Amino acid sequence: MLQSTTAPTEPQPAEGRRLPGDLAIWFFILAEMLAFAVFFATYAFARAKNVEMFNLYQQTLDRNLGALNTLLLITGSWFIVLAVQAAHRDNRPAISRNILLGWLCGGGFLAVKVIEYAAKFGAGISLSTNTFYMFYISLTFFHFMHVILGMVILTVLWFQSRNGAYGSHNAHGLESGAAYWHMVDLLWIVLFPLVYVMR
C-alpha cells in the first residue's frame, strides 16, 4: 500500500497577546519607573525618620487640587484608550478627537500645578525650606516635566493622526505614546497619596 509523501499540515499557533507599542518604549518606561521608585523610597525613608514634621507640613498642601489633578490624568488616560480603540476600528476622526481631549486634560493638570506652585513660592517656600518641601517640590516637579513630555508626544500623535498615520494597519506609534501617557498617570496615582494623603 502506497503512503502519501505529503507532509501533514501542522496546526498554526493561535496569535497570542502582544505587547502594545514598540519594545523600546517599554524599556524607557521601566527605566523611568525605576527612577521614580528610588525617589519614592527615599521619600518614605526620610518621612519615617521625621513623621511629625512631614505630617505637619503635609497639611499645608491642597488635597482638593491634588485630587482634581488625579481626576484630570485618569480622564486623560481614558481618552487615550479611546483613541487607540478608534485606531483599531479605523475611526480616524475619533482618534484625533480623543488625543486632543487627552492633551487638554494634561494641560489642565499643568495649570492646576502652576496654581499650586505659585501659592507655595509666593509664601516664600523653596527647596531649602525643609525636608518635606524639598521632596514635595522635587517629586512633583519631576513628574510635572514628564507630563510636559507626554503632552509633546500627544501633540506629535495628534498631527500624525490628522494625516491618517494610524489605523488597524498600523497603531504601534499611537500605542507607544499611549503607554508613556499611562505611565505618567500611574506615577501620579502613586505620588498623590504618598505626598498629599498618607500619614
N, C-alpha and C positions, 0 to 999 in steps of 0.2 A: 504494500500500500504506500503510495507516494505521500510524503508530508509536504505541507506548504513551506516554501522558503521565505515567505513574507514574515518579517519580524512583527510580533504582537505590538499593537499600539499601546504605549504607556499612557496611563491617565495623566492629564495635565494637572499640576498642582493648583489648588484654588488660590486666587490672589489674596494675599494676607494684608493685614493693616499696614499702611506705610506711614512713615514719619512725615508730617506735613512740612512743606518748605524744603530748603536746602540744608544739607548736613552742616555746612559751615556756620550757619546762623545758630544752630543748636550748640556748637562748641563755644561760640561767642556768648550766648545766653548763659551757659553753665559757668563760664569764667566770670561774667558779671554777677551772677547769683552767689558765687563763691566769695567775691569781694564784699558783697553786702552781708553775707553770713558772718564774715570776720568782723565787720563793722557792728553788726547786731550783737555778736558775742562779747565784743569789747564793751559795748554799752551796758549789757546785762551784768558784766563783771564789775564795772565801775559803779553801777547802781546798787549792787549787792553790798558794796563797801560803804555806801552812804545813802541808805534808803530814805532817811528822814529829809535830807536836803533835796533829793530827787523828787520825792512826793510833794514837798513844799512848792518848788518852782514849777512842777508839772501842772499845778492848779492855775498857773498864770496863762496856760495855753487855752486857746478857744476850741473846745471839743466840737462845738457845732460846726465851725468852719472845717475842722478835720473830717467830720462825718460827711459834710457836703462834698468835700473832695473825694472821699471814698465812693460816694454815690456817683459822682461825675465819672470817675475812672471805670467803675463797674459798668455804667451805662455806655461809656465809650467802647469798652471791650465787646459789649453786646452788639453794638452797631458794626464793629469789625467782623464779628462772627457772621452777621447777616450779609456783609459784603462778600465774604468767602463763599457762603452758601449760594449767593446770587451768581457768583462766577461759575460755580459748578452747574448752575441751571442756565448759563448763558444769558442771564438777565443783566445786560450791560448797564442800563440806566440805574438799576438798583445798586450795582457795585459802586459807582462813583458817588451816588447819593449817600450811601451808608458810610463810605470812607470819610466824606465831608462831615457827616454828623459825628463820627468818632473824633475827627480833628477838632471840631467845635467843643466837644466835651473836654479834650485835652487843653484847649485854650481857656476854658472855664476854670480848670484846675489851676493853671498858671496864674490867672487873675486872682483867684482866692489866695494863693500862696503869697503873691505880691502884697495883698492887703495885710496878711499876717506879718510878713517881714517888715512892712512899713510901720506897723504898730510897735513891733519889738525894737527896731532900730531907732524909731522916734522916741522911745522910752530910754534910750541910751544903752540898750542891751547889745552885747557883741560876743564874739568867740571867747574873749578873755574875762567875761563877767563871772562865770563859774563853770564848773564841770558839766552841769546839766545843760546849760545853754550852749556850751561848746558842742556837745553831742547833738542837741536839737538842731542847731543851725547847720552843722556839718552833714548830718544824716539827711535832713530834709532838702538841703541844697544839692547834695549829691544826687538825690532822687529827682529833684527839680530839673537838673541838667539832662537826666535820662528821659524825662517827659519831653523836653525840647527836642532831643534827638529823635524820639518816637514820632513827634509831630513833623519833623523834617522827612522822615521815612514815609509817613502818611501822605505828605504833600507830593512826594515823588510818585507814590502809588496812585494818587488821585489823577495826576496828569497822565500817567500811563494808562489808567483805566479809561480815561476820556478818549484815548487814541485806540481803544479796542485791544489792549495788550492781554487782557485776562478773559478767560472763559474756560469751558470744560476741557479745551485742548491744552491749556497752559495756565495753571494757577499757582505755580511754585513761588514766583516772586511775591505775589499777594500773600500767600501762606507764610512766607518767611517774615514779611513785615508784620503780619498779624501776630505771629509767635513772639516777636520782640515787644509789641504793644501789650500783649497779655502778660509778659514778664514784668513790665513796668507796673501794671495793675496789681499783680501778685505781690510785688515787693512793697507797695503801699499798703496792701491789706495786712502785711506783717508789721510794717513800720507804724501805722496808725495806732493800733492797740498797744504796741510796745512803748511808744514815746508819749502818747496822749492819754492812755487809759489805765494801763497796768499799774497797780500799786502794791 
